[in-house]
């Protein structure tokens, strides 16, 4: 393992921690698939390596260094088992939302290193204002890691005297931190791709949430670090893209292994002799390397600006959004091509190509990586002002 030494302290790189878990994630793939949630042994190792806490301040076990490290984590884990990477990525967002809490509340919610977190930014709940806080009710869909989570961060429409009672202009939306004791998991996750994420529905009924546990994107950020200054939206998109690259790597590596293993005597051409296969592998390697570099460089630019406490320009943000969307889209296209040229072998679950094909299509259903973000980036490039709510947050 490569470590960074600073004075008396030694910091383990998250990317090395991910490599330590890589083999376990592969060995537990069938349990993760069968149980529709990450295998317990892998959950334990992720917690021990603090990979569920990357979005937290260093004082709580988080990572406050170069965010490219988190992209490397997602790519490595996704190349082993996409569902594992997805849950780590989701935990990063749930922990990032903690930046808006006051210091006392942050320590209360994130004090246990073994805890797992889940979130939903979909405003599918309602919070009624009461003395000292809110009563929260609702049903949220697609809550990844819901069976594993100790805490949930859920978005609600806040109802108070004189406020809008429906979503739309002027609606008051907040994020609420709710412990698992107040959450009921509904078994709805019967899918193909990302089957191991356990992204079930959840229900909350009249749970009291104190005022300090309700925040929004305009709440003050008490932790003043370069990492806490990074934008949430495009960094989340970059993580999604990194997972897509990891799934592409898994499919590409599997096709190469098949070419090396399926060599037969006689005159019949083998899989590796097909020009379509050769072309696809060459394209995959080039695409993977080039898109990774572009993604990392665009995020690195934001990191340098954050270190200098500079305001991010729309062009800098657009570079991350565009790099993320294209890396994900081209990874999906490349995985589909790999699936096609591998022939009937792609149909069999013993080959990683089969699951990679399912997972990459599921990953790209996420809203943070949809084509409209390319339009927002394009607006910045032609001198217009991007107007999507999450473009700068």
Secondary structure, 3 states (H helix, E strand, C coil): CCEEEECCEEEECHHHHHHHHHHHHHHCHHHHHHHCCCCHHHHHHHHHCCCCCCCCCHHHCCCCCCCHHHHHHHHHHHHHCHHHHHHHHHHHHHHHHHHHCCHHHHHHHCCCCCCCEEEEEEEEEEEEEECCEEEEEEEEEEECCCCCCCEEEEEEEEECCCCCCCCCCCCCEEEEEEEHHHCEEECCCCCCCCHHHCCEEEEEEEEEEEHHHEECCCCCCCCCCCHHHCCHHHHHHHHHHHHHHHHHHHHHHHHHHHHHHCCCCCCCCCHHHCHHHHHHHHHHHHHHHHHHHHHHHHHHHHHHHHHCCCCCCHHHHHHHHHHHHHHHHHHHHHHHHHHHHCHHHHHCCCCHHHHHHHHHHHHCCCHHHCCHHHHHHHHHHCCCCCCCCCCCC
